[in-house]
Structures are given as structure tokens and as C-alpha cells.
Amino acid sequence: MGKLFGTDGIRGVANVYPMDVKTAVAAGRAAANYFRTGNQNPKPIVIGQDTRLSGDMIAHAVGAGICSAGLDVSFLGVAPTPAVAYIARTGGAAAGIVISASHNPFGDNGIKLFNSKGYKLSDKEEDHIEALMGESSPAGSQSIAAPAQIGRVRPFDHHLCEYNDFLKQSLPEADMAGLKVVLDCANGATFDVAPRLFREMGADVISLFCTPDGTNINAECGSQYPQVLADTVKKQGADIGLAFDGDGDRLIAVDELGNVLSGDQIIAVCAGYLKAGGKLSNNVVVTTVMSNMGLHQAMREMGVRLVTTPVGDRHVMSEMLQRGAVLGGEDSGHIIFHDRHTTGDGLMAALRLIHAMTSAQQSLSALSRVMTVFPQVLINVDVASKPDLDTLPQIVDAVRRVEKILGDQGRVLVRYSGTQSKCRVMVEGPTLEETDAYCRQIADAVGECLS
């Protein structure tokens, strides 16, 4: 068995290894054995899923594995990833498991885990669970429950109400009266909770892509495809547009002029809002190596220290915990407000962004001027394998040539995707035309070596 856990859990094509029923059962059993806290009244594991067709199959397979190891399962049904983390933290669970492939197409699915405190697992913890999955004789290692100790499945019916209340109580001072808000729910896990939340908080809500059918999640909509949202904001004269991804842990925003704001720009606005209110703990923001150079510049001008980590919101959270930071995230739209939650939460980020607008009594387009975005081009190259990039002279030479030309006017980042068979080539530079040309040069080299 090769390494299963990537940047964000186990990910793959549904009904194909490693996202098949057999592996899902093994993952559930291993998770139950890892999170078991004792034989007396063991705590249940909560499971939520997004709206993918394969979600029921994989969720129930994982649940069967958990029950086979002697723990109970609480099925939440369709729930945003941050809702599962919240219920795991507050509901007396041993852990939380989300069945989702986030922003990926509907044919993919995934398994990601949270501990009882609502945090994603470290590499070491995932490696431990993966080792348990690889045991050749589960019965011999006492990981299978005796007939009288087999777990039960129990529904958890009020999770969205609890999560909705948590969001409203986390920012009780927020006032959306008179705001016109357009929501793009990506036909995903926020399709129900997001429109209800913003209406209850007083906004005039226009909802897009809130009719999931199992196959339309993220289909030309959501945080990856905000153009329809941008067009609708302009057409409707809305104050803001908010796009979530399939499992609701990402946010991409659109200002009142129809301009799309990246996660970095949202972080910049929220950093200014928190700093102005004296709430930017330790005057530090944590983000990843993928962050735009413009964010670094904005933080310097704001007098805020910006710390970078490897790609992945769990790496961001780990660094936030070490530095006592309350704000961190990724350009992709994972944004963490650790003074309120333990993981990236698209709805929470949306509430804080709107509160930044109303507190400053400024439009989003005005607030976003705090950051100038450097032209950035990202090309995803399909790869057949993932050898160490530093061992491939053709790619190394291509990167060095571009870096020499750019000097301090740009940067290059080439890395493998942690969730797909792709190599991501990112270049930032002084103009879009030059940046695109340089990025294509490196992507061509990657394609010749690895496709």
C-alpha cells in the first residue's frame, strides 16, 4: 500500500482505490482504534459529507469500519466541513470525519479527519492511522470488536441548527440590515445553511447554485469558478458576493464592482480590520508559500509580521498555534479565525469580511486597496509520477533561468499537488504577459519530463 494521506486527507476517484469501499472500511476501523479512549463508554465518531453522489457509499463504509471496531457512529448527513469540526469539538465525540473532495469534481471523493478538539491531524497522526490500515491481521491485533461490543449507528439531527447558532453567536455585533448579498453555494454542503444564516442576520440574499443533485457540485460554480457570481453581483447591484467550495471551508469574495478577491486579499482586509480593533494577536498572520507577493508587501506596510508554511491549512493552523496567531489562511480561500474556530470556515470568513466592511463603513472595493496583487499565473500539469523535482535537470534549469530573469521582481514555485496527480507551476512577475510566458516555459519542461 502506497502513502494514502496527502495534503488534506485521503483523496481519489470514487469507487476506485484508494477511495473504494474496502479502503473506506479500513480507514474507519483504523480511526476508531486510534481515537479510542478506553473500553468504558467509548465516545462516538461523527461523520459528515458533502453532496457528492458517492458520499453515502463512502460515509457508510467508513461508519461500518468504525462500528466493527466497537465505536458508535453519529451520522450528520450533508454538513460543511467546519460544522463537522465544530460538532466534534462540542458534542463529546472521539473524532470527526468528513467525506468530501472539497473543490474537486463530483467524481472524486475524500476522507479527512478531525480530533476531538476540532483540529485536523498532524502528519505523524495520519501516518499512525495509515499504519493501522496496513495491518495484515486486524483480528490478531484486537482491532475487531466482539459481537457484543459492535458499535451502533445513531443519527444526529440538529447539527446544522447548532452550527448556525454558533456562527451567529461568534459575531453577535454583526449587522447586515440593508446589505444585498449574493451567495454561490457550489451545489455543495452550504446550500442550506448559508442562505438561512445570512437571511437570519438581516441580509437581502440572492442564492446561486443551491440545488445539488449529486453530480453538479463545483460544476462551473463555487470558489473555483466565480464568474457567474461576479456577473450577478453587478447585475443585481449587490454589495458583496460570496463563493464557497463544495465542503464550505473556502471563501472567495466579489466586491460591488464585480472584481474577484482572492483568499490573500480577504486575509489582507481582515488583518487590517483585526489590527484596527486591537484583536490581531501577537501582530502576526500565517499563510503559505503560495501567497502572493502583494500580501507580503501589504503586511509590511501594515506593520504586521507574515509567517509562511508549506501548502495546506493544517500546516497553517499548526504554525498559528505555535505563534499564538488568530488569523491565517491560504490564497485558495481557506481562512482561519482561531479566536472563533479550529479550522478554515468559509461562512465564518464571510461574516468577518462583512463585519470589516460595516465597521469601517467602506465598500469592499475600497477596503481591498490595502493590497496590490502581483500578476500571478498558475498552470497545473498532469503527471504520471512524482519523482523529486530537484533530481530532474530539465526542470531545475528551466526554473533557474526564469528566476534569474525575474530577480526581485517576481518568484517561482513548482510543487506537486497533495490531492491530485498534478504538478503545480506558479510564477509571479511584473506583468501578466511576461509572467504567463515564463510560467509556460517551466510547465512545458515539467510536461516533457513527467507527462
C-alpha positions, 0 to 999 in steps of 0.5 A: 500500500502506497502513502494514502494521506496527502495534503488534506486527507485521503483523496481519489476517484470514487469507487476506485482505490484508494477511495473504494469501499474496502479502503473506506472500511479500513480507514474507519476501523483504523480511526476508531482504534486510534481515537479510542479512549478506553473500553468504558463508554467509548465516545462516538465518531461523527461523520459528515459529507458533502453532496457528492453522489458517492458520499453515502457509499463512502460515509457508510463504509467508513461508519461500518469500519468504525462500528466493527471496531466497537465505536458508535457512529453519529451520522450528520448527513450533508454538513460543511466541513467546519460544522463537522469540526465544530460538532466534534469539538462540542458534542463529546465525540472521539473524532470527526470525519468528513467525506468530501473532495472539497473543490474537486469534481463530483467524481472524486471523493475524500476522507479527512479527519478531525480530533476531538478538539476540532483540529485536523491531524498532524502528519505523524497522526495520519501516518499512525492511522495509515499504519493501522490500515496496513495491518495484515491481521486486524483480528490478531491485533484486537482491532475487531470488536466482539459481537457484543461490543459492535458499535451502533449507528445513531443519527444526529439531527440538529447539527446544522441548527447548532452550527448556525447558532454558533456562527451567529453567536461568534459575531453577535455585533454583526449587522447586515440590515440593508446589505444585498448579498449574493451567495454561490453555494457550489451545489455543495454542503452550504446550500442550506445553511448559508442562505438561512444564516445570512437571511437570519442576520438581516441580509437581502440574499440572492442564492446561486447554485443551491440545488445539488443533485449529486453530480453538479457540485463545483460544476462551473460554480463555487470558489473555483469558478466565480464568474457567474457570481461576479456577473450577478453581483453587478447585475443585481447591484449587490454589495458583496458576493460570496463563493464557497467550495463544495465542503464550505471551508473556502471563501472567495469574495466579489466586491460591488464592482464585480472584481474577484478577491482572492483568499490573500486579499480577504486575509489582507482586509481582515488583518487590517480590520483585526489590527484596527480593533486591537484583536490581531494577536501577537501582530502576526498572520500565517499563510503559505508559500503560495501567497502572493507577493502583494500580501507580503508587501501589504503586511509590511506596510501594515506593520504586521509580521507574515509567517509562511508554511508549506501548502495546506491549512493544517500546516497553517493552523499548526504554525498559528498555534505555535505563534499564538496567531488568530488569523491565517489562511491560504490564497485558495480561500481557506481562512482561519479565525482561531479566536472563533474556530479550529479550522478554515470556515468559509461562512465564518470568513464571510461574516468577518469580511462583512463585519470589516466592511460595516465597521469601517463603513467602506465598500469592499472595493475600497477596503481591498486597496490595502493590497496590490496583487502581483500578476500571478499565473498558475498552470497545473500539469498532469503527471504520471509520477512524482519523482523529486523535482530537484533530481530532474535537470530539465526542470531545475534549469528551466526554473533557474533561468526564469528566476534569474530573469525575474530577480526581485521582481517576481518568484517561482514555485513548482510543487506537486499537488497533495490531492491530485496527480498534478504538478503545480507551476506558479510564477509571479512577475511584473506583468501578466504577459511576461509572467504567463510566458515564463510560467509556460516555459517551466510547465512545458519542461515539467510536461516533457519530463513527467507527462 
